[in-house]
Amino acid sequence: MKRAVLILVTLALGLAIGGIAALNWRTDSAPNITSIAQSSLQAVQAQNRLTAFAARFTVAVTSATQRLGLSARKTIIVPGLVRYELDWAKVQASDLVWDAATKRLTVTLPPVEISEPAVDLAQLQEYEDGKLLMALGNAETALDAANRAKLRAALMKEAQAPTLMKLARDATRAAVERTFELPLNAAGVDADVVVRFRDEAGQAM
């Protein structure tokens, strides 16, 4: 079964949240960059999680059984949606580093997390073979249970594809950059915001 068309969703929540944080720093004195960044972090932590990317795709799983010389096989095809999230609670003040010499704020993030798949049962399709065996005992029930057990693993395997993970990281990176850029700009600070993930530490940006 070929993967269905992907639907990509970017939520630019950082703009609004960053704007709220910026209101506290419109003063005549020189801005405290670290304090502005930490205030912005506290504002977004109240939102708990950031969803910057989502993907929808269709998977097919099949289970088969044999009994009394008979065989049965059942396939289900169903679309699912997964969200790629950043847990703000895992971002600490120590993950924000201001370099005055280069005017750069570096924000280090934990890995993007994949939500539990949401299955669209209204669009589920079933194909079966071996009705005689399925009419006997609990063969069909067992096949349904086996397919349900495979379904989550199939969706998560699709969600973890390198291309999707890269798109999710890039979308998250862009959203977090906006979250910290806006209050700095509002405070009159000309600064670069660089967002990286912890597994990128030491790599060239």
ChimeraX attribute file (.defattr): number of C-alpha atoms within 10 A of each C-alpha:
attribute: neighborCount
match mode: 1-to-1
recipient: residues
	/A:1	8
	/A:2	8
	/A:3	12
	/A:4	11
	/A:5	10
	/A:6	13
	/A:7	11
	/A:8	15
	/A:9	16
	/A:10	14
	/A:11	14
	/A:12	18
	/A:13	17
	/A:14	23
	/A:15	18
	/A:16	14
	/A:17	21
	/A:18	25
	/A:19	20
	/A:20	16
	/A:21	24
	/A:22	22
	/A:23	12
	/A:24	12
	/A:25	20
	/A:26	13
	/A:27	10
	/A:28	7
	/A:29	7
	/A:30	11
	/A:31	15
	/A:32	12
	/A:33	21
	/A:34	15
	/A:35	12
	/A:36	19
	/A:37	25
	/A:38	17
	/A:39	21
	/A:40	24
	/A:41	23
	/A:42	17
	/A:43	18
	/A:44	23
	/A:45	17
	/A:46	11
	/A:47	13
	/A:48	12
	/A:49	15
	/A:50	22
	/A:51	23
	/A:52	27
	/A:53	24
	/A:54	23
	/A:55	20
	/A:56	22
	/A:57	19
	/A:58	22
	/A:59	19
	/A:60	20
	/A:61	21
	/A:62	19
	/A:63	18
	/A:64	18
	/A:65	16
	/A:66	12
	/A:67	10
	/A:68	6
	/A:69	6
	/A:70	12
	/A:71	16
	/A:72	19
	/A:73	19
	/A:74	21
	/A:75	18
	/A:76	18
	/A:77	18
	/A:78	20
	/A:79	21
	/A:80	23
	/A:81	19
	/A:82	20
	/A:83	23
	/A:84	26
	/A:85	20
	/A:86	24
	/A:87	17
	/A:88	18
	/A:89	15
	/A:90	13
	/A:91	17
	/A:92	15
	/A:93	15
	/A:94	9
	/A:95	15
	/A:96	17
	/A:97	16
	/A:98	18
	/A:99	13
	/A:100	10
	/A:101	6
	/A:102	9
	/A:103	14
	/A:104	15
	/A:105	23
	/A:106	18
	/A:107	24
	/A:108	22
	/A:109	23
	/A:110	16
	/A:111	16
	/A:112	19
	/A:113	15
	/A:114	19
	/A:115	15
	/A:116	14
	/A:117	19
	/A:118	14
	/A:119	19
	/A:120	12
	/A:121	11
	/A:122	8
	/A:123	11
	/A:124	14
	/A:125	12
	/A:126	12
	/A:127	10
	/A:128	16
	/A:129	13
	/A:130	17
	/A:131	15
	/A:132	11
	/A:133	20
	/A:134	21
	/A:135	10
	/A:136	10
	/A:137	9
	/A:138	11
	/A:139	22
	/A:140	21
	/A:141	11
	/A:142	15
	/A:143	21
	/A:144	17
	/A:145	13
	/A:146	16
	/A:147	19
	/A:148	15
	/A:149	12
	/A:150	15
	/A:151	22
	/A:152	18
	/A:153	13
	/A:154	14
	/A:155	25
	/A:156	16
	/A:157	11
	/A:158	18
	/A:159	24
	/A:160	12
	/A:161	10
	/A:162	10
	/A:163	9
	/A:164	18
	/A:165	17
	/A:166	12
	/A:167	17
	/A:168	27
	/A:169	21
	/A:170	16
	/A:171	22
	/A:172	25
	/A:173	21
	/A:174	17
	/A:175	22
	/A:176	27
	/A:177	21
	/A:178	19
	/A:179	26
	/A:180	31
	/A:181	24
	/A:182	22
	/A:183	27
	/A:184	27
	/A:185	14
	/A:186	16
	/A:187	20
	/A:188	14
	/A:189	16
	/A:190	12
	/A:191	17
	/A:192	18
	/A:193	19
	/A:194	18
	/A:195	21
	/A:196	22
	/A:197	14
	/A:198	13
	/A:199	11
	/A:200	11
	/A:201	10
	/A:202	7
	/A:203	7
	/A:204	5
	/A:205	8
